[in-house]
Amino acid sequence: LVLALPSEVMRAKLGEAARAELAKKLLNRNIVQYALGGKEKEGKGPVVVMVDDSGSMGETDMGGGLSRELVAKALVIAIAAICRKQKRDLYVIAYSHRIAGEWQFPKGVITMEKLQEYIGHFDCGGTDWRAPVERACEITKEGDWKKADLLMISDGDCRIDDETYRLLEKARKRNVQ
């Protein structure tokens, strides 16, 4: 399921009939998926993804009736597929005006249960980047997480204060990419 195209997986959000169709495709091994390949060396550091879960992400202005939320979740699933291929740990932080949820996927492996939990989650609050940036900085202080790449998925519909910029600069200086 991790290699399934995000559009296939996101159909599960469209109702019971769509979930049944997804299950049928999975059982028949007939789901459209990525064919990953390449010659990159493995052994890169983990990935921390901060995903905007605010109300503005629910807007359906992405074309085809897709919401920003669904596009963001599809990106996380695609990132998980890359992490799995590269054997990289993945930590996802959903946020709005607060930390709304956290999920850890060792080596990018997402179980069906965790995938359903993540896809079904939407906080719909305001937007504040400081809490997820602080949390990402906490996570990247120890062990292999010191080498983590930090990614933020957002519509950018918020104001970023000076302290948040300072936190990001501090993380960058610690060689967190």
GITA-V884973 format. One line per field, one symbol per residue. phi: phi as a letter, one per 40 degrees, with the letter a starting at -180 (. if undefined). burial: # if it has 16 or more other ideal C-beta (glycine too) atoms within 10 Angstrom, else .. A space follows every 50 residues. Layout:
phi=???
burial=???
//
This chain:
phi=.ccccdcccccccchcccccccccccccfbccacbcaibccchcccbbbb bcbcdccccbbcgggcccdcccccccccccccccccfbcbbbbcabcacc abbbbdfgcbcdcccccccccacgccbaccdccccccccccbfccccccb bbbacgcabbccccccccccccccgcc
burial=####.#.#####.........#........#............####### #######.........########.###########.##########.## ..#.#..#.#....#..##..##...###.###.###.##....#.#### #####..#.....#..##..#....#.
//
